Every structure is written in structure tokens, then in C-alpha cells.
Amino acid sequence: GEKGYYTMNDSWYDEYMFEIACPSAYLSDEMSAGLDTEPIVLPAWDPMGSLAS
């Protein structure tokens, strides 16, 4: 870090980020609309399901 701050750029997020949590107030209208849909529950052995655990 630099002076106690760690920074990441877009390529870091592309390489290492799978999911992120943020206040819903910061979501776009399109993202907010996704919150009103029925969630898709993945099996535990599904690669995407195990990454999200």
C-alpha cells in the first residue's frame, strides 16, 4: 500500500474479482432491476456455486 491505502485498477478487477458487495443506492437502474428477479440457486458442486460460497 501507499500511506495506508491499497489501490486496484480495472485489470486487477478483471483478473481477481468474482463478486462484490455494495450499498444498493450505488447500483444502476439496470442492476437494481436484477434484485427483483427470482434468484437462480446453483448446486454446491457447480463451479460458479462453489466460488460464491
Summary of the structure (lengths in Angstrom):
residues: 53
radius of gyration: 15.1
end to end distance: 27.9
largest distance: 43.4
contacts: 66
relative contact order: 0.11
helix: 42%
strand: 4%
